């Protein structure tokens, strides 16, 4: 079970049209470094240091194939679940999945999931990032 958190700056940037929820590419990156709600931009080296791009992990994370819809005044950003599979070695450790806008000029942060403890995938193991009911705006 994970806990969903929004970065403070996300809604402000959304209001300034810096994030297009339907057309921009949002990515999910793994990290073992605790995100801070006040962070504004994705930093794969320091603030959001990721596991090495190897053994099935993709540098910069995974395209979540997001979309956006609105009905009755409620907007929903959807995403496709991402399955990460370790192949040829381990992936991790990681505790957090950080979601950011790859099309934003400075890779603006959206949200992160906290899984409560560090996870390491051994060769052949898989981990699913579940985006069910990902982001609702009302």
Secondary structure, DSSP 4 states (H G I P E B T S, - for coil): --EEEE-HHHHHHHHTT---TTTSPEEEEEESSPP-TT--B--TTTTTPPPPS-TTPPTT-EE---EEEEETTEEEEE---EEEE--SS-EEEEEEEEEEETTSTT-BEEEEEEEEEEEEEPTT-EEEE--TT-EEE-
